[in-house]
């Protein structure tokens, strides 16, 4: 993964890491009280930008989040907005920087009550921050449940209270926000579901944290984007030729022939110099008549044993440097043997992508697969395939990381919040996939993009990240009505933007209009 300012800007910080950054900022001479002032002012600005003037209720917790809330209340009141402030425990005085800002509030401080939730008002949720370590309970739980039931228009400070900023999981309860204002860097919980759905429009505010405050951290998590991998993207060279752009092999199945054809088409479109679709001889004509620009090789003719022998012979050519197995291959022992043969093809450096049936075929013997992975390999499971193959519990980031470490392979855990995890613990969250991608065959195209990039010599982690982002961009461009066959033809337009530096850094959805 490319390092530098671009990747640093896409770093995601856990609440613990953000605490380290805050302390580094203070050590560098930035006062904590000033950071809090800037944070609260940013919340007030977000309210003004997203809603017309109306009553505002600020719900303050006992910590720094509550301090941000008091600052926001002061700013909005100064601008003529009608503001009420309520505290989780009015009798328990805030401490530190939060106490200083709470003292600036000149109005009354009320007690949490559902009576505060007046129709049409905006609620600033400043109860708990991203580092909540236990399920919400008591008066806070009652208030959060009341906000949810009332359908309140909420502006959350850092995260909706009750949301774990490290994982995106809900600790007890969390009310969905229309707008969430966070500071300096996003957190994983902003991008992983259900947290992503609860945050609404995410506003990232600059509050004066020095960029150098992050220097002491060993980054482990990023939001996907070209800044992470664009320097390694395999653009065609003036003096290059197809043989220098790699040769990919895709294994086709007997019964389901469309899946592997989508893989091959995608691998070709993304730039693999040569693509060979290896298919059982009885269905060779089905593939050959449907594919152009792809070499269709017949396997066997006298049974599955001969098909495997022919596949192994095909891999003996060291120029075939990337292999994709799984889509439409069938869930059976013959698929297992083909996978093991691909992983054992060590005559030259090769990369292997395993998806769908190539993973499910090892459900009963996962260690048989993991022990065979000794070279560059990418696994692309969806949640069900991951659960069948790995004994991984916890949040999505944790599961993907554990799976990658167990398998010794890059794991691309698919979904609307796709996570790409490296065995060394690095992880990237992809955020640009629209719901239109939930269509049959879209995952097969993603596999094709990955193997096509691997054939061109791209590092497996970068290949998985680039493929996921390009996949999402194409679908976003196309919009409603997308089917899998639309994805490969949509790639050139995205690549043109990428090559000429015209892509947007912001891959989130446009902000909805909420003023009235």
N, C-alpha and C positions, 0 to 999 in steps of 0.2 A: 504494500500500500504506500502510495506517495505521501511523504510528509511535507509540511510547510504550512503557510498561513491558511490556505484553503481548507486543508484537513483539520487544522486547529479550530477553525470556525465551526466545523461540523461535529466537534467532540460533544458527546452527551455526558453530563456529570451526574453521578448519584448524589443524594443529599449529603452523604458523608464527604464526598469529594468537594461538593460546593462549600461545605464548612471549612475544608482545608483552604480553598480559594479565598473565602472571606477573611480567614485569619492571616493569610499571606498579604491580602490587600491592606489590612490594618497595620501589619508589620512594615509595609512599604510606605506608611504615612497617611493612608486614607482612613478617616475616622469612621467608626461603625455607625455613629449617629448620622453622618452624612450619607452613608450607603442607604440607611433606612429612610431618610428624607427623600432621596432620589427614587427609591422603590415606591413609596407611597404616592409621590407625585406622578409616577408613571401609571399607577392604578387610576388615579383621578383623571389623567389625560385619556386613558382608554375608555372610561365611562363617558366623558364628554364627546369623544369621537364616535361612539357606538350608539348612544341614546340621546334623544332630545331631553331638555330639562324636565325633571320630575322628582318626586320624593326619593330619597336614597336612605337605605338602612345599612349601617355598617356593623357587622357582627365580628367582634374582636375576641380572640383567644388570649391566653396569658403570656405567650411568647413573642418572638420577633414578628411573627405574622400579624399578631394583634397590633404591634407597634406600627407596621405598615398601614394597617387599617385606620389607626388614629391620624396618621399623616394624610391619608387620602380624604378623610372626613374634614380635616382642617382646610385642605385645598379646595374641596368642592363647596364648602360653606363660604369661603372667601369669594368664590365665583357666583354666589347667589343661589346655589342649589339648596333646597330644603333637606337637611340631614339630621337623622337620628342615629345615635350610637348605643349599642348594647354590648355588654361584656359577659363572657361566660361566667366569671366570678367577680362581680364588681367589688366585693369586699376584699378580694386578694389583689393587692397592688402589683402592677407590672414591675419588672426589675430591669436594670441596665438601660440600654438605649431606648427600649420600649417605654419605660417609665418616664423618660425625659419627654418623649413625644406625646404620651398620654396626658401629661401635665399641661400641654399646650391646648388641649381641647377645652373650650370654655363652656360647653353645654352640658346637660345632664348625661349620665351614663346609666342606661336602663338595664333590666335583667332580660335574659333570653325569654321570648314568648312568641307563640304563633300569632299573637295579636299585632306584632310588628309588620307582618307580611301583608301590606295593603296592596290591593289590586293596582297594577300599573307602576309600582315602585321598583327601583333597582336595588338588589341586595348585593353588597360587597361581602363576600365570604372570606374573612380573614381570621378564621377560627384556628385552624391547624395548617402547618406547612407540609412540605414534601417528606419530611423525615419522621412522620408519625410511626411509632414502633409497636403500637397495640391497637386493637379494635376500638373505635369510638364508643362511648357509652354515656349514660347519664343525661344531663341537660344538653350536651353537644349532640348526642344521638337524636334526642327528641327534636331539636331545632333543625338538624339536617333532614330528618324525615318530614318535618313540616314544610320545609322549603321544596322538597321533592313533590309532596302532595299538592302544594299550592301552584306548582309550575312557575315558580318565581324566575324573573329575569336576573341571572346571577353573573356577577363579575368576580371570579375567583382570584385570590392572591397566591401566586406560585403554583398551587394545584387546588382543585376542589377538595375541601376538607374531608378527610377519610381516605384519600387516594395515596397509595404508596408511590412516591416519586421514583423509586429505584426499579419498580417492577410493573407498574400500571395496574396492580391489583387493588381491590377495594378492601379496606379494613373496617368491616362492619357496615358502613353506609357512606355514600357520597352523593350529593345532589348535583345533577348535571349543570354545568355552567354554559352560558352563551359565549362568554369571553373569559380566557384565563391569561393573566399577565405573569410572566416569569422573567428571570433576570440573568444576564450575562451569557448563560448557555442553557439550552433545553436539557431536560432530564429524560431518561429512558421511559419513565412512566407517562410522559406526555405523548409518546408515540406508539406504545404497546396497548392493545385493547385489553380490558375495557376502558383504561385511562384515556386513550385517545378520543373515544366517543364522548367522554364526560367533560373534556376540556373545552369543547366548542372551538371558537376561533382562538388560536394561540398567538399571543403578542410577546415577542422577545424584546425586553427593554434594556438599554444601556444605562447602568446606574453609576458609572465611573469606576468600575472594577478594572484595575490595570491588566492589560493582556498578559503581562509577564507573570501574573499571579497563578497562572495555570502551568507554568514551566516545571514546577516540582512534581507534577503528577505524571504517572505512567498511564497514558490514555488506553482504555480498553474497549470503549464503545463509541460508535459514530452513527450519525444519520447519513444514509447513502446519498451519494451525489457524485458527479464527475470529478470534483476536486480530489476525491480519494484515489481515483484510478486513471484519470485521463492521460497522464504522462506515459502510461504503459499500454495505451490503446494501440492496436496494431494497424495503423493506417497504411494503405498500400504505398510502396516506395517506387520512385521513378525507375530504378533499375531492377525491380523485383519481378518475379514470375510466379505462376500458380504453384510450382513445386516448393517455393519458399514460403508459401502461405499455409502449408500443412495439409494433411490428408486425414479426414475423419471417416470412421467406420460406424455405421448404425445397424444394429441387429433388428430385423423385422420379424413379425410373428405370422402364424398361420391363419388365425381366425380374425384378428383385429388388425387390418392392414393400414388404416388411416393414421394411427398414432405415430408409427415410425416414419411414415411419409412426411408428416408435419415436422418431425425432428430433422429429417434430412433437408427439407426445404429451408428450415430456419438456419441450419448450419451453413448451407450454401449462401444464403442471403447475407449472413453476417461476415462472410469473407473467407471461409475455409477454401483453400485452393482446389481441393478435390474431395468429393464425398462419395463413399461407396455404401450402398444399401444392400446388406447381405440378407437374403431371404430364402425360405424353404423353396425348393424347386417346384413343388406342385402349385404354388401361388405366384411363381415368378412373373407370369404374364400380367397379373393384376397390378403388380408394382411397376413393371417395365412400361406398360402403356400409359401410366398415370404420371410418370416422372420424366422431366427433361432437365438436363444439366447435372444429373446424378447418375453414377454408374450403378446398375442393378446387377448384383452377382448372385447366381443361383447356388444354393447349398444342398448337398446330398442328392437324393433321388432314390436311395435304398434304405430310408429310415433315419431316425433322429441321431443315431450314433454316427452315421456318415455325415450328417449335417454338422455335428460338432467337430468332426475331423476336418471338414472343409473350412469351418470358421477358424480353427486353430491355424490351418495352413494360410488362410488369408492374413492372419496377424503376423505371420512369419516375415512379412515384408516390413522392414524397419521404418520405411517411409510413412506407414500408417500410424501416426503418432497420437491419435485421440480416438476413443471408443465410447459409444453411448449404447447402453443396454437398458431395457425395461419397458418402455411404452409399447403395449401390444404384444410383448414377448410371450406371455402366458405364465401362470403361477405353477411351476412344476420343477422337477429335478433337472430337466434339460436346461432351463434358464439358469439354475444355480451353477451348472457345469460351465455354461458359456461365460458367466460372470467370473468364475474362478480362473478360467482360461485367459480371459482378458487381463485380470490382475496379475497373472503369472507371466505375461508376455514381457519379459525383461531384457530382450535382446537389445533394445534401445529405449531411451526415455519415452514413456508413454503416460498419457493422462486418461482417466476413466471417469465417466459420469454414469451413475446408477440412479434409476428412477422407477417408480411404479412397481411393476411385476418383479424387477430385479431386486427390489427390497423385500417385497411381500413373500417371495419364494424362500427367504431365509428366516421367516418368522419363528420356526421351531428350532433353528440352529444358528442364532445370530453370531455366536463366536466363530463359527466356521467362516463367516464373511469377514468379521473384524480381523481375524488372524491373517487373512489373505491380503489385506490392504497394507502394502509396504511402499507404495509409490504415490504419485499425485492422484488424488481421487476426490470427486465431489458427489455427495449424496443429496438428492433433492426430494425429501419426503414431504407429504402434507401431514397434518396432525395425527390422523389415523395410522398412517404408515410408521410415523415415529413411535407412537405408543406400542405398536405391534413388535417393533424391532428393538426398542431400548427400554430399560427400566429407569426412566427419568421422571422425577416428580418436580414440582415447583412451578415457578412462573415460566413464561415462554423463553425469555433470555437464558435463564438457568438451564432449562431443558435442552435448548439448542447447544449451549456450551458443553454440557455434560455428554451429549451425544457425540459431538465432534471429538472430544477428548477420548471417549470410549472407542470410537471407530478409527481414530487416527486419520480422519478425513475432514475436509470442509463440509459442513452441513448447511444446506439452504432449506430452512424450514418454511414452507410456503404458507401464504395466507395474505389477508389484506394488510397485515403488518409483518411481512416476511422478515425473518432474521437469518443472517448469514454468519455462521460461527466458524472460527478457526480452532484447530486443536490446541493452540497456545493460549486460548482465552479471549482473543480479540473477537469482537462482534460488531456487526453493522445492521441497522434497522432500516428497511426500505419503506418509504412513506408515500410514493407517488402512484401506487396501484389503485385504479378506480374500481368500483363494483362491477363494471362491465366485463372485467377479466374473469368473473365467475361463470365460465362457459367451458364446455367440454373441449379438450384439446389444447387449451391455453398453456397448461403445464408442459405439454409435449413440445410446444414451440420454445418455451423457456429452456428446456433441456437441450434443444437444438442450438440455441444461442450460446449456451455454456460450452458445449462440445466444439462448436465452431471457433470460439475464442481460444479454447485450449489447443486446438490444432494449430493455431497461429502463434503459439508459444506464450500465451498470457498465463501468469501465475494463477493457480486455481482459485485462490481467495478473491483476487481482483476480477477474474473471469466471472465468478458467481455474482459479485457485486455489480459489475457492469451489465451483465445479462438481465438481472432483476430490474435495474433502473431503466434500461432501454425498453424492456417489456412493458413497464408501467407507462413510459412516455408515449409509446405507440398507441396504447389503449386510450390514454387521455386525449391524444390527438383525434382518434377515430370517434370516440363517444358512443352513444347508445346504438344498439344494433350490431355491436361487434360480435364476430365469430372468429374462431381460431385461425381460419384461413386468411383473415384480414391482417394478421399480425406481421408475417414476413414482408408483404409488400409495403407495409407502413414504415419499415425500418429506414429506408434511404432518407426520408425527410428529416427524421430525428438525427441521423448521423450527419447530415449536412449542417444542421444547427449546431451540433456538438463540435464539429470540425472547425466551424467559423466562430465559435465562442459565443453563440447567440442564445444558448440555453439559459433559463432562469435559475438562479440559486434557490428560489422558493418553490418547492414542489408540493406545497400544501394547497388545498382548495381555496378558491377566492373567498374573501370575507363576505358573509351575507349582510344585507342591508337590514339594520335593526332600528333605525331612527323612525320615529313616528310623532 
